[in-house]
Amino acid sequence: MGENDNIYIFGHSTSYQVVRNQAYKALNDLEKLEAGDVIKVISENKEYLYKVTSVRTERDSNAVVKFNTGKRTLTISTCNTLGAKEDRHIVEADFVTSYAIAGIISDDSNDDDQIVVVDNSNNNSNNSNTGGSTAVNPGQTTTQVIPIQTGSTIRVSDPYGQADLTAEITEVGVINASNEFVASSTPSAGSKIAFKFIISNIGTKTAENWRFNVVLPTDPIYIYSGNTQQALRPGERIEYAMGFDRAKAGTDMAIIVNVNPSGSTNEKTRDNNIAKKLITILAK
């Protein structure tokens, strides 16, 4: 859905308390969203997550929507008053990741009957919560550059080649009282859960100006958006360790790593950009 372009959704909103047609309330309070909030777009069998980047109000004559953005984005707009055409509330968001009923998908084909669910949040600092007034705090992230263990060496970048970034979640555990990582298949919601993942460049060209997102099984959901990462030469990889608290107890709780989510780095394929790990998180 929205391969490398912008998806535009327009709908009604109203300040009337009672309306006969409930569709007039579809985008009520759209302007109350904030940067960092999460939007879910749900189709018949897929779910897409977007992270809000901007919220603004413009005159109708200035409300220009760009479709050929070159990356996966979402724009939602509504009138400031039912029936009025003077102003538009406009929300823009970047793609984070997508799911099928049985897990992560790599097929981005279009679906019919999309429904938009907007989750407001009371954000503190720059946290990306989806509901609730308590901020979710990710743990510290450490990085280490190591060679791929298959015997491959770091290769010279081919200016005519293509990068190929892959993600792999390697281990899940907890951070103990000594601030050490301890592997665990069933961490507790009361502990600081941690996991390790590796992002590799198995392509033939250096990957530059790339980012990654991580969806964490917290309550409420938390999406960590990494800054621009260091260049990865062909055959090079980075190992990350990330910790988080306020985990949500349950089975089949998903940790998801999505490298190059916006497609800003030209790659040979994007079929291996997403890694997912289902874990059981015990109640406190």
C-alpha positions as CSV (number, residue, x, y, z in Angstrom):
1,M,0.0,0.0,0.0
2,G,1.6,3.3,-1.0
3,E,4.7,1.6,-2.5
4,N,7.0,4.6,-2.3
5,D,4.5,7.4,-2.5
6,N,2.1,9.4,-0.4
7,I,-1.4,8.0,0.6
8,Y,-4.0,10.7,1.0
9,I,-7.1,10.3,3.1
10,F,-9.8,13.0,3.4
11,G,-12.9,12.8,5.6
12,H,-15.5,14.8,7.5
13,S,-15.3,16.3,11.0
14,T,-17.8,18.2,13.0
15,S,-18.3,20.1,16.3
16,Y,-21.9,19.1,16.5
17,Q,-22.7,16.8,19.4
18,V,-25.5,15.0,17.6
19,V,-25.4,14.1,13.9
20,R,-27.6,11.6,12.0
21,N,-24.7,10.4,9.8
22,Q,-21.8,9.3,12.1
23,A,-19.4,9.5,9.1
24,Y,-19.4,13.2,9.7
25,K,-17.4,12.5,12.9
26,A,-14.8,10.3,11.2
27,L,-11.9,12.7,11.7
28,N,-13.0,14.6,14.8
29,D,-10.0,16.0,16.8
30,L,-7.6,15.3,14.0
31,E,-5.8,18.6,14.8
32,K,-5.1,17.4,18.4
33,L,-2.6,14.9,17.2
34,E,1.1,15.7,17.9
35,A,4.4,14.7,16.3
36,G,5.3,11.3,17.4
37,D,1.8,10.0,17.8
38,V,1.0,6.7,16.0
39,I,-1.7,6.1,13.3
40,K,-2.9,2.7,12.4
41,V,-4.4,2.1,9.0
42,I,-6.3,-1.2,9.0
43,S,-7.5,-3.1,5.9
44,E,-9.4,-6.4,5.8
45,N,-6.3,-8.5,6.7
46,K,-3.4,-6.0,7.2
47,E,-2.4,-3.3,9.6
48,Y,0.0,-0.4,8.8
49,L,1.7,1.8,11.4
50,Y,2.6,5.4,10.7
51,K,4.3,8.0,12.9
52,V,3.1,11.6,12.8
53,T,5.7,14.1,11.7
54,S,3.6,17.3,11.4
55,V,0.2,18.7,12.2
56,R,-0.9,22.0,10.7
57,T,-3.9,24.1,9.6
58,E,-3.9,25.9,6.3
59,R,-6.2,27.9,4.1
60,D,-8.0,25.8,1.5
61,S,-6.2,27.6,-1.3
62,N,-2.8,26.7,0.2
63,A,-3.5,23.1,1.2
64,V,-1.5,21.3,-1.5
65,V,-0.9,17.6,-1.1
66,K,2.1,16.0,-2.8
67,F,1.6,12.4,-4.0
68,N,4.9,11.5,-5.6
69,T,7.0,11.9,-2.5
70,G,9.5,9.1,-3.3
71,K,8.9,7.6,0.1
72,R,6.1,5.9,2.0
73,T,4.0,8.6,3.8
74,L,0.5,9.2,4.8
75,T,-1.5,12.5,4.7
76,I,-4.9,12.9,6.4
77,S,-7.0,16.0,6.0
78,T,-10.4,17.4,7.1
79,C,-12.3,20.7,7.1
80,N,-12.0,22.8,10.2
81,T,-15.8,23.1,10.3
82,L,-18.5,20.8,8.8
83,G,-19.5,22.3,5.4
84,A,-16.8,25.0,5.6
85,K,-14.1,25.2,2.9
86,E,-11.9,27.9,4.3
87,D,-9.4,25.9,6.4
88,R,-8.0,22.4,6.4
89,H,-6.4,20.4,9.2
90,I,-3.6,18.4,7.8
91,V,-1.6,15.6,9.4
92,E,1.4,14.0,7.8
93,A,3.1,10.8,8.9
94,D,5.9,8.5,7.9
95,F,5.5,4.7,7.4
96,V,6.9,2.5,10.2
97,T,5.9,-1.1,9.5
98,S,3.1,-3.3,8.4
99,Y,1.6,-6.6,9.6
100,A,-0.6,-9.4,8.3
101,I,-2.9,-11.4,10.6
102,A,-0.2,-14.1,10.9
103,G,2.7,-11.7,11.2
104,I,4.9,-9.3,9.3
105,I,4.2,-8.9,5.6
106,S,6.5,-8.1,2.8
107,D,3.8,-7.7,0.2
108,D,2.7,-4.1,-0.1
109,S,0.0,-4.6,-2.7
110,N,-3.1,-2.4,-2.4
111,D,-6.1,-3.5,-0.3
112,D,-9.7,-2.3,-0.3
113,D,-11.8,-0.9,2.5
114,Q,-9.0,0.8,4.6
115,I,-10.1,2.1,7.9
116,V,-8.1,4.8,9.8
117,V,-7.7,4.5,13.5
118,V,-6.1,7.5,15.1
119,D,-4.5,7.0,18.6
120,N,-4.1,10.2,20.5
121,S,-1.4,10.3,23.2
122,N,-0.3,12.6,26.0
123,N,3.4,12.8,25.1
124,N,6.2,13.7,27.4
125,S,9.4,14.9,25.7
126,N,9.7,13.0,22.4
127,N,8.2,9.7,23.4
128,S,5.9,8.0,20.8
129,N,3.1,6.7,22.9
130,T,-0.3,5.6,21.6
131,G,-2.6,6.4,24.5
132,G,-2.2,6.8,28.3
133,S,-0.5,9.6,30.2
134,T,2.5,7.7,31.3
135,A,5.6,8.0,29.1
136,V,7.4,4.8,28.0
137,N,11.1,5.0,28.4
138,P,13.4,3.0,26.1
139,G,16.6,1.6,27.6
140,Q,20.1,2.6,26.6
141,T,21.3,1.6,23.1
142,T,24.9,0.4,22.5
143,T,26.5,-0.3,19.1
144,Q,29.4,-2.3,17.9
145,V,30.7,-2.9,14.4
146,I,31.8,-6.5,13.8
147,P,32.6,-8.5,10.7
148,I,30.0,-11.0,9.4
149,Q,30.8,-14.4,10.9
150,T,30.5,-16.4,7.6
151,G,34.1,-15.6,6.7
152,S,33.2,-12.7,4.5
153,T,35.4,-9.6,4.7
154,I,34.5,-6.0,4.3
155,R,34.5,-5.2,0.6
156,V,35.2,-2.1,-1.5
157,S,32.0,-0.3,-2.4
158,D,30.9,-0.7,-6.0
159,P,29.7,2.7,-7.2
160,Y,27.4,0.9,-9.7
161,G,26.2,-1.6,-7.2
162,Q,23.3,-1.5,-4.7
163,A,23.2,-1.7,-0.9
164,D,21.1,-4.5,0.7
165,L,20.3,-4.0,4.4
166,T,19.0,-6.9,6.4
167,A,17.7,-7.1,10.0
168,E,18.0,-10.0,12.4
169,I,16.9,-10.3,16.1
170,T,19.4,-12.6,17.7
171,E,18.7,-12.8,21.4
172,V,16.1,-11.7,24.1
173,G,16.7,-11.3,27.8
174,V,16.7,-8.9,30.7
175,I,19.0,-6.3,32.2
176,N,19.9,-7.4,35.7
177,A,20.8,-5.3,38.8
178,S,24.5,-5.1,37.6
179,N,23.3,-3.6,34.3
180,E,24.3,-6.8,32.5
181,F,22.4,-8.6,29.8
182,V,21.0,-12.1,30.8
183,A,19.3,-14.2,28.2
184,S,15.7,-15.3,29.0
185,S,13.0,-16.8,26.9
186,T,10.2,-15.7,29.3
187,P,11.1,-12.2,30.8
188,S,8.8,-10.6,33.3
189,A,6.8,-7.4,32.7
190,G,8.3,-6.0,35.9
191,S,11.9,-6.3,34.6
192,K,13.8,-4.3,32.1
193,I,13.6,-6.4,29.0
194,A,16.4,-6.3,26.5
195,F,17.2,-7.8,23.1
196,K,20.0,-7.8,20.6
197,F,19.7,-7.4,16.9
198,I,22.0,-7.1,13.9
199,I,21.7,-4.9,10.8
200,S,24.0,-6.0,8.0
201,N,24.8,-4.7,4.5
202,I,25.0,-7.8,2.3
203,G,24.9,-5.7,-0.9
204,T,27.7,-4.4,-3.1
205,K,27.5,-0.7,-2.3
206,T,27.9,1.3,0.9
207,A,24.6,2.1,2.6
208,E,24.5,5.8,3.7
209,N,22.0,7.9,5.5
210,W,19.9,5.0,6.6
211,R,17.7,4.7,9.7
212,F,15.7,2.0,11.5
213,N,12.5,1.8,13.6
214,V,11.7,-0.6,16.4
215,V,8.2,-1.5,17.6
216,L,8.3,-2.5,21.3
217,P,5.6,-4.6,23.1
218,T,4.9,-1.9,25.8
219,D,1.7,-0.6,27.2
220,P,1.0,1.6,25.4
221,I,2.8,0.6,22.3
222,Y,6.2,2.4,21.7
223,I,7.9,3.0,18.4
224,Y,11.6,3.8,18.7
225,S,12.9,5.9,15.7
226,G,16.6,5.8,15.3
227,N,18.7,8.7,14.1
228,T,20.7,8.5,10.9
229,Q,23.2,5.7,11.3
230,Q,26.8,5.4,10.3
231,A,27.6,4.2,6.8
232,L,27.7,0.4,6.3
233,R,30.2,-0.9,3.8
234,P,29.5,-4.1,1.9
235,G,30.1,-7.0,4.2
236,E,29.8,-4.9,7.4
237,R,27.2,-5.0,10.1
238,I,26.2,-3.4,13.4
239,E,25.0,-5.2,16.5
240,Y,22.6,-3.3,18.7
241,A,21.4,-4.0,22.3
242,M,18.2,-2.2,23.3
243,G,16.3,-2.3,26.6
244,F,12.9,-1.1,27.6
245,D,10.5,-1.0,30.5
246,R,6.7,-1.0,31.0
247,A,6.3,-4.2,28.9
248,K,2.9,-5.6,28.3
249,A,2.4,-9.1,29.6
250,G,1.1,-11.8,27.3
251,T,2.0,-14.5,24.8
252,D,3.1,-13.8,21.2
253,M,4.2,-10.3,22.1
254,A,6.1,-8.9,19.1
255,I,9.4,-7.1,18.9
256,I,9.8,-5.7,15.4
257,V,12.9,-4.1,13.7
258,N,12.4,-2.3,10.4
259,V,15.5,-1.1,8.7
260,N,15.2,1.6,6.0
261,P,11.5,2.0,6.6
262,S,11.0,5.0,4.3
263,G,13.0,3.5,1.5
264,S,15.4,6.5,1.4
265,T,18.4,4.2,0.8
266,N,18.3,2.6,-2.6
267,E,18.5,-1.2,-2.1
268,K,18.7,-4.4,-4.2
269,T,15.6,-5.7,-2.4
270,R,13.6,-4.7,0.6
271,D,12.2,-8.1,1.3
272,N,14.7,-8.6,4.1
273,N,14.3,-5.3,5.9
274,I,12.0,-6.5,8.7
275,A,12.7,-8.8,11.5
276,K,10.1,-10.0,14.0
277,K,10.5,-11.9,17.3
278,L,7.5,-13.2,19.2
279,I,8.1,-13.6,23.0
280,T,6.1,-14.5,26.1
281,I,6.2,-11.8,28.7
282,L,5.1,-13.0,32.2
283,A,2.9,-10.9,34.5
284,K,4.6,-9.1,37.3
